[in-house]
Amino acid sequence: MHYNAIWLSDIHLGYRDCKAEFLLDFLNKTHGDTLYLVGDVVDLESMKRSFLWPQSHHEVLRKIISLANSGTRVIYVPGNHDGLVRDIVGSSVLNIEIHPHYVHTTGDGKQLLLMHGDEFDHAVLCSAFTRVIGDAGYSLLLRLNRWSNRVRRGLGLPYWSLAYYVKNRVKNARAAIAAFEEAAALEALRWGVDGIICGHIHQPEIRTIDGILYCNDGDWVESCTALIEHRGGKLELIHWGDLQQAIKSDHAANDATITAPYRLPRLSP
């Protein structure tokens, strides 16, 4: 499947709960003229605490470098977990351009600001956000997510994000996410652009806030989503699981063109 652009963020290579195998499968089955990496690609913070680098994580990195060396324009906007990369913004490494932020123009002429999103942490400071999905609680949630999907695999069921389900069932977490989204929209308004694309909060979304298009491409720890731009400029969120289903349907329909639907939130298994 070929797109104008693909946005990925919060991959967290080097972190135990990174779904590197899913992402590698996604990258092998899609292609974009431009690939945007919107921060937290390699989780340097996690690796400082406990070094982890499985082969699947290495293969994702190799795939991204291969894309950059074979005609795909790769633009990298670092995040807070790979913050050391911010020391070399403005440079190009292995044909990957590194920018502190970036403005993308869609096929239908919309200008979209790209930022990782940790710049908006002030919007949720001193809120229930840190208590509900802060480091300790979030680690527990991901551990439960891991175990629940082991059980689901044993039952022959597809991947389902317990972490996403819980976050969207907690009122205070939802309020904090909304505050983040509104702060991002205000930043786009300040820049004078049509919208903003970010990551950081692991919450995939496309919605309009006071006339500003807010997009969050999600993550590859919980939701396993990417944001894509079709040839005409239409933006869409794709869930890895839905992409698999779309490809199966595509083959069954003798190569008919099918756009993978985005069905999050998946609030029931």
C-alpha positions in Angstrom: 0.0 0.0 0.0 1.5 3.3 -1.1 0.9 6.7 0.5 2.0 10.2 0.3 3.3 10.1 3.8 3.4 7.9 6.9 3.8 9.2 10.5 5.1 7.0 13.3 6.0 7.9 16.8 6.6 6.4 20.3 8.1 3.2 18.9 10.2 2.8 22.0 12.9 0.5 20.6 14.9 -0.8 23.6 11.8 -1.0 25.8 10.3 -4.4 26.7 6.8 -3.6 25.6 7.7 -2.3 22.2 5.7 -4.2 19.5 8.7 -4.2 17.1 7.5 -7.3 15.2 4.2 -5.7 14.4 5.9 -2.5 13.3 8.3 -4.4 11.1 5.4 -6.2 9.4 3.7 -2.8 8.9 6.8 -1.3 7.3 7.2 -4.3 5.0 3.6 -3.9 3.8 3.4 -0.2 3.3 5.4 2.5 1.6 5.3 6.3 1.8 7.1 8.9 -0.2 7.9 10.5 3.1 8.3 8.7 6.5 8.0 11.0 9.5 9.3 9.7 12.9 7.7 11.9 15.5 9.8 11.1 18.5 10.6 8.4 21.0 11.9 6.1 18.3 14.6 4.6 20.5 13.8 4.6 24.3 17.2 5.8 25.6 15.6 6.5 29.0 14.5 2.9 29.4 17.9 1.6 28.1 19.8 3.6 30.7 17.8 1.8 33.4 18.0 -1.7 31.9 19.7 -2.4 28.5 17.5 -4.4 26.1 18.0 -4.7 22.4 16.3 -7.8 20.8 16.9 -8.7 17.2 13.4 -7.5 16.2 14.3 -4.0 17.5 17.5 -4.1 15.5 15.5 -5.1 12.4 13.2 -2.2 12.7 16.1 0.2 12.9 17.7 -1.4 9.9 14.5 -1.2 7.9 14.2 2.6 8.6 17.8 3.1 7.5 17.2 1.0 4.4 14.1 3.1 3.5 16.2 6.3 3.9 18.8 4.9 1.6 16.4 3.7 -1.1 14.4 6.8 -2.0 12.1 7.4 1.0 12.5 10.8 2.6 12.8 10.1 6.3 12.3 13.1 8.7 13.0 12.6 12.4 11.6 14.9 15.1 13.1 13.7 18.4 11.0 13.2 21.5 11.7 13.2 25.3 12.8 9.5 25.4 15.3 10.1 22.6 16.1 13.6 23.7 19.9 13.2 23.1 19.1 13.4 19.4 17.9 16.9 19.9 21.6 17.9 20.3 22.1 17.2 16.6 18.9 18.8 15.1 19.6 20.4 11.7 21.9 17.6 10.6 21.4 14.4 8.5 22.5 11.0 9.8 22.4 8.0 7.5 20.2 10.0 5.1 17.7 10.7 7.9 17.0 14.4 8.4 16.7 15.5 12.0 14.5 18.5 12.8 13.3 20.1 16.0 9.9 20.4 14.4 8.6 20.4 10.8 5.7 21.7 8.7 4.2 19.3 6.3 2.0 20.3 3.4 -0.6 17.8 2.4 -1.7 17.0 -1.1 -4.7 19.3 -0.7 -2.6 22.2 0.5 -3.1 22.0 4.3 -0.1 22.9 6.5 0.5 20.7 9.4 3.0 21.3 12.2 4.9 18.3 13.5 6.0 18.2 17.1 6.6 15.2 19.4 4.3 16.6 22.1 6.3 16.7 25.3 6.2 20.4 24.8 2.6 20.3 26.0 3.3 18.5 29.3 2.5 21.7 31.1 -1.1 21.3 30.1 -1.4 18.2 32.3 1.1 18.9 35.1 -0.4 18.7 38.6 -3.4 16.8 37.2 -4.5 13.2 37.8 -2.7 12.2 34.6 0.5 11.5 36.4 -1.3 9.5 39.1 -3.4 7.5 36.6 -0.9 6.7 33.8 2.3 7.9 35.4 5.5 5.7 35.3 4.6 3.2 38.0 0.9 2.8 37.1 1.7 2.7 33.4 4.3 0.0 33.9 1.8 -2.1 35.7 -0.8 -1.5 33.0 1.6 -2.6 30.3 2.5 -5.7 32.3 -1.2 -6.6 32.6 -1.5 -5.8 28.9 1.3 -8.3 28.1 -0.3 -11.1 30.2 -3.8 -10.5 28.8 -2.4 -10.9 25.2 -0.6 -14.0 26.0 -3.9 -15.5 27.1 -5.6 -14.1 24.0 -2.9 -15.7 21.7 -3.5 -19.0 23.5 -7.2 -18.7 22.6 -6.4 -17.8 19.0 -7.6 -14.2 19.5 -6.0 -11.1 17.9 -4.0 -8.5 19.7 -6.1 -6.1 21.8 -4.8 -3.3 24.0 -5.9 -3.5 27.6 -3.9 -0.4 28.4 -5.8 1.6 25.8 -9.1 0.2 27.1 -8.3 1.2 30.7 -7.1 4.7 29.9 -10.3 5.4 28.0 -12.4 4.2 30.9 -10.8 6.5 33.5 -12.5 9.9 33.6 -9.5 11.8 34.9 -7.2 10.3 32.3 -9.6 11.3 29.5 -9.7 14.9 30.9 -5.9 15.1 30.9 -5.7 13.8 27.4 -8.2 16.4 26.3 -6.2 19.1 28.0 -3.1 17.9 26.1 -5.0 17.9 22.8 -6.3 21.4 23.3 -2.8 22.7 24.2 -1.5 21.2 20.9 -4.3 22.9 18.9 -3.4 26.2 20.5 0.2 25.8 19.4 -0.9 25.1 15.8 -3.0 28.3 16.0 0.0 30.2 17.2 2.0 29.0 14.3 -0.7 30.0 11.8 -1.0 26.5 10.3 -4.1 24.3 9.6 -3.3 21.6 12.1 -0.8 19.7 14.2 0.5 16.1 14.2 2.1 14.8 17.4 2.6 11.7 19.5 3.8 11.4 23.1 0.6 10.5 24.9 0.1 7.1 23.2 -3.5 8.1 22.2 -4.3 7.9 18.5 -6.8 10.6 17.4 -8.0 12.7 14.5 -10.3 15.5 15.4 -11.0 19.2 14.9 -10.5 21.6 17.8 -11.7 25.1 17.3 -11.0 24.9 13.5 -7.6 23.3 14.0 -7.0 19.7 12.8 -5.5 17.7 15.7 -3.8 14.4 14.8 -2.0 12.0 17.0 -0.4 9.0 15.3 -0.5 6.8 18.4 2.3 4.5 19.4 3.8 1.0 19.0 3.6 0.0 22.7 -0.2 0.0 23.1 -2.2 0.9 20.1 0.1 -0.1 17.2 -1.1 2.7 14.9 0.2 5.0 12.2 -1.1 8.1 10.6 -1.1 8.1 6.8 -1.9 10.6 4.0 -3.6 9.3 0.8 -2.8 10.7 -2.6 -5.5 13.3 -2.5 -4.4 14.6 0.9 -6.9 12.7 3.1 -5.5 11.7 6.5 -6.3 8.4 8.2 -5.3 6.4 11.2 -4.4 2.8 10.5 -4.3 0.1 13.2 -1.8 -2.7 12.5 -4.4 -5.4 13.0 -6.8 -3.7 10.6 -4.1 -3.5 8.0 -3.7 -7.3 8.1 -7.5 -7.7 7.6 -7.5 -5.3 4.7 -4.6 -7.1 3.0 -6.5 -10.4 3.4 -9.7 -8.8 2.0 -7.6 -7.3 -0.8 -6.3 -10.6 -1.9 -9.8 -12.2 -1.7 -11.1 -9.4 -4.0 -8.5 -10.0 -6.7 -6.3 -7.1 -5.8 -9.1 -4.5 -5.5 -8.0 -1.3 -3.8 -9.1 -1.3 -0.1 -8.2 1.3 2.5 -7.5 -0.3 5.9 -10.2 1.1 8.3 -9.3 2.5 11.6 -11.6 1.1 14.3 -10.0 2.2 17.6 -11.2 2.7 20.2 -11.5 -1.1 20.6 -13.2 -1.0 23.9 -14.3 -4.6 23.9 -12.1 -7.6 23.2 
